[in-house]
Amino acid sequence: MPARPRSALIRLGPGLGILLSLGTACDRGQARVEAPVIAPSAGLRPGDELDIRVFDEDRFNGTYAVAEDGTIDFPMVGGVAVTGLTKDEVARQLETKLADGYLNHPHVVVQIKERGNREISILGQVNEAGSLGWRDGLTLVQAVSLAGGLTPYAAPARVKLTRRTGRGDETVTFEISLSAIVDGRAEDLVLRPGDIVFVPETRM
């Protein structure tokens, strides 16, 4: 007879537990849910600003922002994908593109002028509200855990996420059910730099 699945109580904070169905692989010992350790990325991300100089070609020199789609718009060559690249890798890529019918032996220097917002904010009914350092792959559940978990007064089914659209200072806010994520009815959400998470108080 196949082993029956069981449920484990996952506690996101004092006074709050959500049942998560577990398979037979967790039948031995006590089940635990741990956030994976994810190394921060040194690569470029949307919102970063680059100072780019092309030797003896002042018309290319200037500040270029990494757009929401991970590209910079460079004269003559158009959109160049830079997400995850280092500044030196961007320089080599631009040299290759400029040498393809535009310039003879171009020499490009790239410096990071400013990093975009590398934090997320978690506010409302969490035990340690405030800002967290963003990192690649950080999810909503992991961020709530890093913020000390939910308080007994939290409403996990009505979490609000505010995110920049990439068009100036414009933002969009949408509602997420943390309960649905934890019990497997919805996918966990990967957060972006600058995201603001608000956990409201439950309606009594």
ChimeraX attribute file (.defattr): number of C-alpha atoms within 10 A of each C-alpha:
attribute: neighborCount
match mode: 1-to-1
recipient: residues
	/A:1	3
	/A:2	5
	/A:3	9
	/A:4	9
	/A:5	12
	/A:6	13
	/A:7	14
	/A:8	16
	/A:9	13
	/A:10	16
	/A:11	15
	/A:12	21
	/A:13	18
	/A:14	13
	/A:15	11
	/A:16	17
	/A:17	16
	/A:18	16
	/A:19	15
	/A:20	16
	/A:21	13
	/A:22	15
	/A:23	12
	/A:24	11
	/A:25	10
	/A:26	14
	/A:27	14
	/A:28	7
	/A:29	7
	/A:30	7
	/A:31	14
	/A:32	9
	/A:33	8
	/A:34	8
	/A:35	12
	/A:36	9
	/A:37	8
	/A:38	10
	/A:39	9
	/A:40	12
	/A:41	14
	/A:42	12
	/A:43	12
	/A:44	22
	/A:45	25
	/A:46	22
	/A:47	20
	/A:48	19
	/A:49	20
	/A:50	21
	/A:51	16
	/A:52	21
	/A:53	19
	/A:54	19
	/A:55	12
	/A:56	11
	/A:57	12
	/A:58	9
	/A:59	9
	/A:60	15
	/A:61	18
	/A:62	12
	/A:63	15
	/A:64	18
	/A:65	21
	/A:66	22
	/A:67	20
	/A:68	15
	/A:69	13
	/A:70	18
	/A:71	19
	/A:72	20
	/A:73	14
	/A:74	15
	/A:75	11
	/A:76	10
	/A:77	12
	/A:78	11
	/A:79	14
	/A:80	16
	/A:81	16
	/A:82	21
	/A:83	19
	/A:84	15
	/A:85	16
	/A:86	16
	/A:87	20
	/A:88	13
	/A:89	14
	/A:90	23
	/A:91	19
	/A:92	16
	/A:93	17
	/A:94	22
	/A:95	19
	/A:96	16
	/A:97	16
	/A:98	20
	/A:99	14
	/A:100	12
	/A:101	8
	/A:102	11
	/A:103	13
	/A:104	10
	/A:105	12
	/A:106	17
	/A:107	18
	/A:108	22
	/A:109	17
	/A:110	20
	/A:111	16
	/A:112	16
	/A:113	14
	/A:114	13
	/A:115	15
	/A:116	16
	/A:117	16
	/A:118	17
	/A:119	17
	/A:120	22
	/A:121	20
	/A:122	23
	/A:123	19
	/A:124	20
	/A:125	21
	/A:126	25
	/A:127	18
	/A:128	17
	/A:129	20
	/A:130	15
	/A:131	17
	/A:132	15
	/A:133	14
	/A:134	21
	/A:135	18
	/A:136	14
	/A:137	17
	/A:138	22
	/A:139	18
	/A:140	20
	/A:141	20
	/A:142	19
	/A:143	22
	/A:144	22
	/A:145	19
	/A:146	16
	/A:147	20
	/A:148	15
	/A:149	22
	/A:150	25
	/A:151	20
	/A:152	17
	/A:153	18
	/A:154	21
	/A:155	20
	/A:156	23
	/A:157	16
	/A:158	18
	/A:159	21
	/A:160	20
	/A:161	19
	/A:162	16
	/A:163	20
	/A:164	17
	/A:165	11
	/A:166	13
	/A:167	9
	/A:168	7
	/A:169	8
	/A:170	9
	/A:171	12
	/A:172	9
	/A:173	13
	/A:174	10
	/A:175	13
	/A:176	20
	/A:177	16
	/A:178	25
	/A:179	20
	/A:180	15
	/A:181	18
	/A:182	20
	/A:183	15
	/A:184	13
	/A:185	11
	/A:186	13
	/A:187	12
	/A:188	18
	/A:189	15
	/A:190	13
	/A:191	22
	/A:192	21
	/A:193	22
	/A:194	19
	/A:195	20
	/A:196	20
	/A:197	26
	/A:198	19
	/A:199	25
	/A:200	18
	/A:201	17
	/A:202	13
	/A:203	7
	/A:204	4
